[in-house]
């Protein structure tokens, strides 16, 4: 598990064993999440007003339901400032991915987005499943290719023969659309990995159950690691349609805060232990 070749948070490579588990073939879709909401009346984090305690000093008019939405720039920008391509959009949520005037009509098979960690957790519980641990997710994503860079092997073929829905071109202004998708794609649009799982790279980032804490890999248990007891946020895996090669590598990991801004490119899939 992990990699010594790329980002610091992927280090060190360490041996892990996990007990048998089931993993969903696909990311949870809009139509599946809508069924959950219809049956339970659940309200997602992006649909709730923001808590002033979490955003001290923020103007009251900004504490309205909403989420972060990608905004393509018109040319090269300073990549150190995420505000050059992310914007807070009042009214953006899983039903309205780009704001109140947008909808998911015709996108029933696309992965649900604007999902906070507790939203994913609530769905999994309703479905009688769990969110996968980080170790389970990486084992499943590798598809039997132990040590390979990507879910499909070692070669980055995204600019010649795309294997996933990702960004091709200069981010965040030039998307060459070699994979034919500007935004999310219907789940299963690309070939599965060796375990028959789709979109384990690209499309949307996926929540896993582990907290993120720097240095955890150095002391991670050998058998069924479940992550630290607390941390900065929960881990997300797999990259998204906005990701370049570095974020698509099977060992790559990032984290998102469980409180506050919900991001357009985060979804999830479920798992269940045997």
N, C-alpha and C positions, 0 to 999 in steps of 0.2 A: 504494500500500500504506500502511496506517496511517490515523490520523485525528487532526486537530488540535482536535477539539471535545469530547473526553471525558477519558480518563485519561492521565496524563503518559507512561506507558510505550508508548502508541500513537503518540506524536509523534516526529518530524514526518512528515507525508505525504511519500512519496518514490516516484519511479518505479522500477519493477522489471520486468525481463523474465525469463521462465523458458522453458527448452526444453520440448518436448512431453513429456507424461507421462500415465500411466494412474492413475486413482484408484478405489479400491473404492467401489461404490455405497453400501455399508452399513458400519456399525461392526462389528468382529469380535464374533461372538455366542458365547454359552456353548457351544453345540454345536460350533462351529468350534474354539474353544480346547480343548475336551475331546478332540477328535480329535488335536490337536497333542500334548497331554499323554499320551494313550494310546500314540501312536506313538513318542514320544521319552523318556517317563519324566520329563519336566521338572518341577521343583519351584519354584513361584513364591516370590518374596521374602517374601510374607506367610505362607508355610508354613514358613519357616526361623526358627530362634531368632535373636534380635537379638544383634548383636556388642557386647559390653560397651564396647569402645573407642569406639563411636559414641555411647554414652550414659553418659558418666562420672558416677558417683554414683548411677545408677539401681539400685533394689533388684533383687536377682536374680530375685525372683518376677515382676517386670515384663518380664524379658527373654525372654519366651516368644513363640512365633509368634502373630500377630494383626494387626489393622488398625484404622484409625479408622472408626467407624460414626456416621452421623447419628442424633441423638436429638432428636426434636421436643419443643419446650418446651411447657409448659401455658399460657404467657402471654408478654407482652412481656418481653424480657431486654436486658441490656447488650450491644450488638452489637460492642463493642470486645474482648470476651472470647469467643473461639471455643469455649472449654470449655463454654459455655452450650448448645451444640448438637452438639458433637463429643465422642465418648467412645472411649477405647481399649478394644477388645473382643478378649480372648484367643480364639483359634480362628476369628476372622473371616478369610475368604479368598474366592477366586473361587467355590469350591464351596459355601461357607457365608457368604453375603453379610452376614448379621446376627448371626453367631456360630454356635457348634457345633450349636445346635438348629434352625438354618435350612438350607434347601437350594435348589438351582436347579431342582428338579423342576417341570415346567410352564413353565419360563422359558428353554427352549432357544433361542428366537429373540430373547431380550433381549441387550443388549450385555454382554460380560464386564466385571466390575469388580474392584476391588482389584488392579489391574495396575500394577506398578512399571515404570519405564522399561526396565530390562534384560529384564523379562518380554516387553514389547511387541517389543523388538529381537530377542529369541530367536525369537518366533513369526514375525516378518517374514522372518527368514533362513530358517527352515524352509519357509515358503510360497514362497520364491523371489522375495520382494518386499523393500521397504524401508519405513521410516517416511517420510512426506512431509517435505520441508523446510517451514519456516514460510511461505516465499513461495509454494510450491506449494499448501499448504493454503489460504491466503487467496485465491489466484487461483481455486481450485476452489470454495471456499465462496461466493464472490461470484456464481457462476453467470452471469456476463456482465453483472451489474448493477454496473458500475464506479462506486464512490463511494457506493453506497447504504448505509444504516445496517445493514440486516439482509439475510439471504440472500434474503428475499422482497421487499424494497423498503424504503421509508423509514418506513412506518407501524407503530407498535406495536399489533398487533391481538390480543394474547394474552388480554385480558379480554373480548373480543367474539367473535373467530373465531380460535382458537389455531392457529398455524402450526408449533408445536414443543412438545415436552414440557418445560415449565418450571414455575416456582413462580408461582402467582397468589395474592396475599393478603399479609399482613404476616408477614415472615420473623422467626423460625423456628417460629412457633406456629400460624399460620393459613394453611392451604393450601385455597383455594376449589375446587380440582379442576375448573376450567372446562375443562381439557384432558382430564379424566377419568382421569388417572393420578397415583397416589400412589407415587412411586418410578419406576424405569425403565419404559420401554414397549418392546414388540417393535420391532425395527428396521423402518423403512419404514411406521410408523403414521401419519405425516403426509406431506403432499405434498412431492415432491422440489424442488430448486432448478432453475435454468435449465439446468444441465448434467446433470440426472437423478440427482443425489446426494441421499441422504436423511440427515436428522438432522445436518446441518452446523451447526445451532444446537440446543442443548438435549440432553436425554437423558443423555449423559455427556461430560465433558471428554475431549479426544483428545490423546495425545502426538504431538509432532512431533520431528524429529531435532535441532533447534537448541538450543544452550545459551542460557540467558537471561543477559544482562549489561546493566545500566542504561546507556543512552546509545548502544547499538549502532546504532539506527536512524539516528543522525546520520552514521554512516560506513559504512552498509551498501552493499556493492557493487551496481552497477546490474544485472549479469547473473548469474542463478543464485546469489543469496546463500545461504549455508549456515550463517549464524550465527557467533558468535565461537568461538575455539578452546577456551574454557572459560568457566565462569560459576557462578552460584549454584545452578542446577538446570536442568532441561530445560523448554522451553516447553510449555504445554498450551493448547488452543484450543477455542472453540465453546460454552463454558458447559455446564450440566447441568440436570437436572430440579429442582435446588435454586436455579437462577439466575433473577434478575430481568432486566429489559430491558437494564441497563447491561452485563451480562456476555454478553448474546446478540448484541451488535453484532459484525458481521463482523470489524472491526479489533481487537476486544478480545483481550488476551493476558494470560496469567498464567504462573506457573512453579511447579514442585514439586521438592523436593529428591530426588536420585536415591538417597539413603540414608535409612533409617529408616522413618518412619510411612507406610504405604500407605493411600490414601484410597478410600473406597467409590465416589466419583463419577468416578473416572478410568478410561477405557478407551482405545480406539484404533481406527484403520483403517489400511490399508496403501496404498502407492502403488508405482509402478514406472516408471522413466524409459524413454523410447523408445530 
